[in-house]
Amino acid sequence: MSYLKKGDYWPPTTKDKKRIEKYKENKQLFKGSHDEVFQKVQQRIEDNDKKVATYLVANYCGLLSKLSADMLFGENPRFSTENEKSNNRLEEIMSNNNFFTSLYESAIGNSYRGDSCLKVRYAKRSRYKNNREIIITTLNPSFYFVEHQPDDKKQIDRKIIGWEFTVDEGLNDNINQKYLRIEVHEPGMVYNYLYKMTGNKVSKEINLNKFFPNLEEEQKTKIDDFLVVHI
């Protein structure tokens, strides 16, 4: 059964759309692009012939973001288990995934967005690798959505990862066709979908083989919890 149907919007709710727009604004402030966020103020300054006010931009937003990340992960945290063999394996996983760097980068993004995500999977790191391994990556929270249980809004029923991408298909005037990839995460299962988009609406479901020939529609994780961690 498909997760979305023709005519459904993405992002799914107005609240999600506003949240993602706020992420973009806060990132501009972090980068020091205050004029792009406060365009009305900038316009008043440029239109003022008398030049009665002068604004100086001091990027405290970026400074505080980096300071908070430094305080959290300026020194690497320690992870350990009681079993020495397990402890060695844990250190290997942390090293292979550059986990401490990921934590620092996640903390910076979290500081100006308000949240961040980590995703765990067991797969080949690239198509050039022969063996699968445990992979831990940061996930942009713009791609993260949740469904709550109908009778308990505090309990998460499913976690959704969704991102759009465009493909130059060179067809008439519609050169860049937009598509939407969806992962529906449940404890023990991941369901994969691909949709063709028209604007911000779903046009139709597309077979995964079009862009992801090696991806299964259903994946059993054998883990009785979600593989996406929201921070």
N, C-alpha and C positions, 0 to 999 in steps of 0.2 A: 504494500500500500504506500502510495506516494506521500511525502510529508507535506508538500505544498500542491495547490491546484491552480489551474489557469485563472488569472485575475487577482491572485493574492499579491499583496504588497511586500516589498522588502526595502528597508527594515520592517519588521512585522507590526510595530506599533509606533504611534506618534512619540511616545515617551522614549523609545529606543532611538528614534531619529534625532530628538533633541539632545539625548545623551552623547551621541556620536558627534554632533555639531559642537557640543561643549568641549569634547576632547580636542577637536581641531583648534578651537579658540585658545584653549589653555596651552597647547603646544606652541602656538605662535607667540604667546606671552613668554614661555620658557625660552624660546629662541631670540627674544628681544624685538620681535616684529609688532610692537605695540600699535604702530600706525595702521596696521591691517585689521586689528581688532577694534580699535577706537576710531573708526573712519570718520564718524560725525565730528568728533573733537578735532581731528586733523583738518577736516574741511573748514571748520570755523576759523582755525588758525590761518589757513591759506587764503581765505576770503576776507580776512580782516585787514583793511587798508591801514588802520591806525597802528597795528602791531602792538596792541596794549598788553599782550600776554606772550610769554615765551615758555615753551615746555621743554624740559630736559628729561630724557628717558634714562632711568637707572634700573637696570635689569635685576631687581631683587628677586623676581620670580625664578629666574634661572639659578641665581646664587643660592637661594634657599633649597631648591630641588637638589642641587649637587651636594650641599651641606648635609641634608638629611640622608642621602645615599651614602656619603662618606661615614656618617656616624653609625649607620646600620652595618655596612659591609666594607668599611675601610680596612678592616682586618678580617681574614677569612674565618667564618664560623667553623666549629668542629662538629663532625658527625661521627658517631661510633655505635657499635653494637656490643653485646656481651660476648659474642662468639668471634674469635679471632679470624676464622676463615670468612665469615660473613663480613667482618669489618674490612678485610682486604678487598673483598668484592665490592663493597660500598665505595671505598676510596677509588677503585678502578672506574666505577660508573661516574663518580663526580669528576674525575680527571678527563675521561673520554668526552664528557659533555661540556667541559669548561664551565662547570656549574656555578662557580663563584663569580665569574664574569657575568653570567646570565642573571644572577641574583642582583648584582650591582646595577646592571642595565634595567632590570625590572623595577628596582627601587626608584630609579630616576623617573621612569615613565609613570609609576604609581604616584609619585609626589605631585605631578601636575594633572594627571587624569583623575586620580582618586581610587583607582583599582588597577589590577594587572592579573595575568593568568599564566599558568604553566601547563604544558601538555606533555603527557608521557605516552610513548608508543614503543612497540617492539617490531622493528623493521630494518631493512637495509638502509644504511646512512646515505647511500647514493646508488645509482644503477651500476657503478663500477665495482661495488663491493659484492662479495659472494655470501657473506654471513649476515644474519640479522643480529641486532643488538638492542639494548635498552637505550632509547633516545629521549632526552628531556629538553624541551625547547620553550622559549617564552612565546606567548600568544598575545597579539594585540587585542585588548578588550573590546575594540570596535567590532570584532568578529564574534563576540561572545554574547549569547542570549540564553535565557532560562525559561522553563515551564514549571509552574508550581502545581502541587496537588490541589484539585478543586476544593477539597474540604479542609485544607491546611496550607495557608499561604507561606508558612515558614519552612515547609518541606519542599525540596526541589524534586520534581518528577523526572525531568530530562534536561540535559544541557545541550545547547545547539551551537555549533560553530558554522558560520556562514560568511563567505567572502565572494565578491564579484571580480570578474576579470574580463577584459575585452580581447577580441581576436580580429585581426585584419583579414577578412574573408574576400575583400575585393568584389563584392556583389553590388552592382549598380551604385546608388548613392549611399547605401548602408555599408560603408567600408568596415567600420569597427562594430562588430556584433558583441553585445554584452551577455555574459553567462554568469550563473550563480552556482557555486559549489556549497553543498550542505552536508555536514556531519551531525547526525543525531546520536548523542551519547546517552546510554542507559547503563546501569551497573551490569557488567558482563557482556555488553553488546555495543557495536557501533554500526549505524546504518548510513550508507552513502548515497547521495543524490546529485543530479546535475540538471540545471534548468536553463532554458533560453529566455532571456529577458527582453521586454519592450519598455524602455524607460525604467520605472521602478516597479513594474508589474511582471508577474510570471506569464510567459507566453505559452510554454509547454515544457514537459519533461523530456530530457535528452538521455540517450544511452551513455553510460559512463565510458564506454569504449571509444567514444569520439576523441576524448583527450586523456583518459586515464585507463588504458587497455589492461593494465595489471591490477586494477583496483576491484575488489569484490564489493558487491552491493551490501552484503551483511558480513560482519567480522565478529567472531567470538573472542573476547579478551581473556576469559577465564579468571577475571578479577571481579570480585563482588563489590566494586566501588567504581566511581567515575574516574576516568583517566585525564580529566581536566580539573585543575585546581584553581579556584578563584581566590585572589588575595585582595 
